[in-house]
Amino acid sequence: MLPRVVATAYLTPLREGGSLPGLVEADDLGTYVVKFTGAGQGPKALVAEIVVGELGRALGVAIPELALIEVDPEIGRREPDQEVQDLVTASAGTNLAVDFLPGSVGYDAAFEVPDRVAASVVWLDAFVANVDRSARNTNLLIWHRQLWAIDHGACLRFHHAWGSVAAFAGSAYNYSDHVLAERGDPRTVHEELSRGVTADLLADVLDQVPDAWLRPDPTRPDARAPADADAARSAYGEYLTARLAAADRWLP
């Protein structure tokens, strides 16, 4: 299961992203980028972060480690920005912490990426339908001379409107917009990575998502949404298993 930590100090907001994550210290002496449940994207973005992040790390993609972090609204009181105070207050309780990579810099095309590393990132993004890895917004960092993939909240679009499993499974992927598409061919790693996506791995990953984030959102009723957390885990597994089986439709 994901580690659990408690936020002890809010350091600074990170304004590069639209969801206003914050740099936070925790009681394990670690520093984290915290993504809040009260942000505009809501808990579903955090579900995607866990599912894709843990799948990717299990498959060998360099993704920062995740933790669940308990946030008390008091830690945001000293922040002068009212927007930050409101966000922290609205996010009281469990949130998502992403290990902070100090000294990391944004990906630049001049950085040499091994073919297999690039291919693995492209394959993972195509599998989970990530629409947020373009040259305009790479969501890639360079840290200790290694490429790290971050920010997976825009993946798994099916959970925003629970529609046809088959439609998601067979939907094509737009490689032309992917920043690494010219550097790695996902077909070269498909056999290996697809073998790694087992039913046991999916179950283990989905078990790490807090129940509260998987329950239906009462403010956005959807008759097709899973009725409870267990049903949601089964649904995620069904969509992803079907996606894997339809790889001939989304591989280039």
C-alpha positions as CSV (number, residue, x, y, z in Angstrom):
1,M,0.0,0.0,0.0
2,L,1.1,3.6,-0.5
3,P,2.9,5.1,2.5
4,R,0.8,7.5,4.7
5,V,2.4,10.8,5.9
6,V,1.1,13.9,7.6
7,A,1.7,17.4,6.3
8,T,3.6,19.6,8.7
9,A,4.2,22.8,6.7
10,Y,3.0,24.3,3.4
11,L,6.0,25.8,1.7
12,T,4.9,27.3,-1.6
13,P,2.3,27.0,-4.3
14,L,3.4,25.6,-7.7
15,R,1.7,27.7,-10.3
16,E,2.9,26.0,-13.4
17,G,-0.1,23.7,-13.4
18,G,-3.8,24.6,-13.4
19,S,-4.7,22.6,-10.3
20,L,-2.4,24.7,-8.0
21,P,-0.4,21.9,-6.4
22,G,1.8,22.9,-3.4
23,L,5.2,22.1,-2.1
24,V,4.7,20.6,1.4
25,E,6.9,19.1,4.1
26,A,5.7,16.0,6.0
27,D,6.3,14.3,9.3
28,D,8.7,11.8,7.6
29,L,11.0,14.7,6.9
30,G,10.2,14.4,3.2
31,T,9.2,17.2,0.8
32,Y,6.4,16.5,-1.6
33,V,4.4,18.0,-4.4
34,V,0.9,17.7,-3.1
35,K,-2.1,17.4,-5.4
36,F,-5.3,18.4,-3.6
37,T,-8.7,16.8,-3.7
38,G,-10.3,20.2,-3.6
39,A,-8.7,21.3,-7.0
40,G,-10.9,21.8,-10.0
41,Q,-10.2,18.3,-11.4
42,G,-11.3,16.7,-8.2
43,P,-10.4,13.2,-6.9
44,K,-10.6,11.6,-10.3
45,A,-7.3,13.2,-11.3
46,L,-5.7,11.8,-8.2
47,V,-7.1,8.3,-9.0
48,A,-5.4,8.6,-12.5
49,E,-2.2,9.7,-10.8
50,I,-2.1,6.6,-8.6
51,V,-3.3,4.1,-11.2
52,V,-0.9,5.3,-14.0
53,G,1.9,6.1,-11.7
54,E,2.0,2.8,-10.0
55,L,1.5,0.9,-13.2
56,G,4.3,2.8,-14.9
57,R,6.7,2.2,-12.0
58,A,5.9,-1.5,-12.0
59,L,6.7,-1.6,-15.7
60,G,10.0,0.2,-15.3
61,V,9.1,3.8,-16.2
62,A,10.8,6.3,-13.9
63,I,7.9,8.0,-12.1
64,P,8.3,9.7,-8.6
65,E,7.1,7.7,-5.7
66,L,3.7,8.5,-4.3
67,A,2.2,8.7,-0.8
68,L,-1.1,9.6,0.8
69,I,-0.8,12.7,2.9
70,E,-3.1,13.9,5.6
71,V,-3.7,17.7,5.4
72,D,-5.0,19.9,8.2
73,P,-6.4,23.2,6.9
74,E,-4.3,25.0,9.5
75,I,-1.2,24.5,7.5
76,G,-2.4,26.9,4.8
77,R,-3.4,29.7,7.1
78,R,-0.1,31.6,6.8
79,E,-0.2,31.6,3.0
80,P,-1.2,35.1,1.9
81,D,-3.0,34.0,-1.2
82,Q,-6.7,33.5,-0.5
83,E,-7.0,31.0,-3.4
84,V,-4.4,28.8,-1.7
85,Q,-6.1,29.1,1.7
86,D,-9.5,28.1,0.2
87,L,-7.9,25.1,-1.7
88,V,-6.2,23.7,1.4
89,T,-9.4,24.2,3.5
90,A,-11.5,22.4,0.8
91,S,-8.9,19.6,0.8
92,A,-8.9,18.7,4.5
93,G,-8.1,15.0,4.9
94,T,-6.4,12.6,2.6
95,N,-4.6,14.0,-0.5
96,L,-1.9,12.8,-2.9
97,A,1.8,13.4,-2.3
98,V,4.4,13.1,-5.1
99,D,8.0,12.8,-4.1
100,F,9.8,16.1,-4.9
101,L,12.8,15.8,-7.1
102,P,15.1,18.7,-6.0
103,G,17.2,20.2,-8.7
104,S,15.2,18.6,-11.5
105,V,14.7,20.6,-14.7
106,G,12.1,20.3,-17.5
107,Y,12.7,18.0,-20.4
108,D,14.5,19.6,-23.3
109,A,14.8,18.0,-26.8
110,A,18.6,18.3,-26.5
111,F,18.6,15.7,-23.8
112,E,19.5,12.3,-25.1
113,V,16.8,9.7,-24.3
114,P,17.6,6.0,-24.8
115,D,15.2,4.5,-27.4
116,R,13.8,2.0,-24.9
117,V,13.1,4.6,-22.3
118,A,11.3,6.8,-24.8
119,A,9.4,3.8,-26.2
120,S,8.2,2.8,-22.8
121,V,6.9,6.2,-21.9
122,V,5.1,6.4,-25.3
123,W,3.6,2.9,-24.8
124,L,2.3,3.7,-21.3
125,D,0.8,7.0,-22.5
126,A,-1.0,5.3,-25.4
127,F,-2.2,2.5,-23.1
128,V,-3.8,4.9,-20.6
129,A,-4.8,7.5,-23.3
130,N,-2.7,10.3,-21.9
131,V,-3.4,13.5,-23.7
132,D,-0.9,15.6,-21.8
133,R,2.6,14.8,-23.0
134,S,3.0,17.3,-25.9
135,A,5.9,19.6,-26.8
136,R,3.8,22.4,-25.3
137,N,3.5,20.7,-21.9
138,T,5.9,17.7,-21.7
139,N,5.3,16.7,-18.1
140,L,8.8,15.2,-18.2
141,L,11.7,16.1,-15.9
142,I,15.4,15.4,-16.1
143,W,16.8,14.4,-12.7
144,H,20.2,12.7,-12.0
145,R,20.6,12.4,-15.8
146,Q,17.5,10.3,-16.1
147,L,14.1,11.0,-17.7
148,W,11.2,11.1,-15.2
149,A,7.5,11.1,-16.2
150,I,5.1,13.2,-14.0
151,D,1.5,14.5,-14.0
152,H,-0.9,11.7,-15.1
153,G,-4.1,13.3,-14.0
154,A,-5.3,13.7,-17.6
155,C,-5.2,9.9,-18.3
156,L,-8.1,7.4,-18.1
157,R,-10.7,9.7,-19.6
158,F,-13.4,7.1,-19.4
159,H,-13.9,7.7,-15.6
160,H,-15.2,11.2,-16.3
161,A,-18.2,9.8,-18.2
162,W,-18.6,6.0,-17.8
163,G,-19.4,5.0,-21.4
164,S,-18.7,2.0,-23.6
165,V,-15.8,-0.2,-22.6
166,A,-15.2,-1.1,-26.2
167,A,-15.2,2.5,-27.3
168,F,-12.4,3.4,-24.9
169,A,-10.5,0.1,-25.5
170,G,-10.3,0.5,-29.3
171,S,-9.8,4.3,-29.5
172,A,-6.8,5.4,-31.5
173,Y,-4.0,7.4,-29.9
174,N,-2.7,10.7,-31.3
175,Y,1.0,10.0,-31.6
176,S,1.6,13.1,-33.6
177,D,1.1,15.2,-30.5
178,H,3.5,13.2,-28.2
179,V,6.8,14.8,-27.5
180,L,8.7,11.5,-27.6
181,A,6.9,9.9,-30.5
182,E,9.9,10.4,-32.8
183,R,12.3,9.0,-30.2
184,G,10.8,5.7,-29.3
185,D,8.5,3.2,-31.1
186,P,6.0,1.6,-28.6
187,R,5.8,-1.5,-30.8
188,T,9.4,-2.4,-29.8
189,V,8.4,-2.8,-26.1
190,H,4.7,-3.8,-26.5
191,E,5.2,-7.5,-26.0
192,E,7.3,-7.1,-22.8
193,L,5.2,-4.4,-21.2
194,S,1.9,-5.9,-22.0
195,R,2.9,-9.1,-20.4
196,G,3.6,-7.1,-17.2
197,V,0.1,-5.8,-17.0
198,T,-1.4,-8.8,-15.2
199,A,-4.7,-9.1,-13.4
200,D,-2.8,-9.3,-10.1
201,L,-0.9,-6.1,-10.9
202,L,-4.1,-4.2,-11.8
203,A,-5.7,-5.4,-8.6
204,D,-2.7,-4.4,-6.5
205,V,-2.6,-0.9,-8.0
206,L,-6.3,-0.3,-7.7
207,D,-6.3,-1.4,-4.1
208,Q,-4.0,1.5,-3.3
209,V,-6.6,4.1,-4.3
210,P,-8.6,5.4,-1.3
211,D,-12.2,4.3,-1.3
212,A,-13.5,7.8,-0.9
213,W,-12.0,8.8,-4.2
214,L,-13.7,6.0,-6.0
215,R,-17.2,6.6,-4.8
216,P,-19.7,8.4,-7.1
217,D,-19.6,12.2,-7.0
218,P,-23.0,13.4,-5.6
219,T,-22.4,16.7,-7.3
220,R,-22.1,15.1,-10.7
221,P,-24.7,12.3,-11.0
222,D,-23.9,9.7,-13.6
223,A,-26.3,6.7,-13.8
224,R,-23.5,4.7,-15.4
225,A,-21.0,5.3,-12.7
226,P,-20.0,2.3,-10.4
227,A,-22.1,2.2,-7.3
228,D,-19.3,1.9,-4.8
229,A,-15.5,1.7,-4.5
230,D,-15.3,-2.1,-5.1
231,A,-17.5,-1.8,-8.2
232,A,-15.2,1.1,-9.4
233,R,-12.1,-1.0,-9.0
234,S,-13.7,-3.8,-11.0
235,A,-14.7,-1.2,-13.7
236,Y,-11.2,0.2,-13.9
237,G,-9.8,-3.3,-14.3
238,E,-12.3,-4.0,-17.0
239,Y,-11.6,-0.9,-19.0
240,L,-7.8,-1.4,-18.8
241,T,-7.9,-5.1,-19.6
242,A,-10.0,-4.4,-22.6
243,R,-7.7,-1.6,-23.7
244,L,-4.7,-4.0,-23.5
245,A,-6.6,-6.7,-25.6
246,A,-7.3,-4.1,-28.3
247,A,-3.7,-3.0,-28.7
248,D,-3.8,-3.5,-32.5
249,R,-6.2,-0.6,-32.5
250,W,-4.0,1.9,-30.7
251,L,-0.5,0.9,-31.5
252,P,0.9,2.9,-34.4
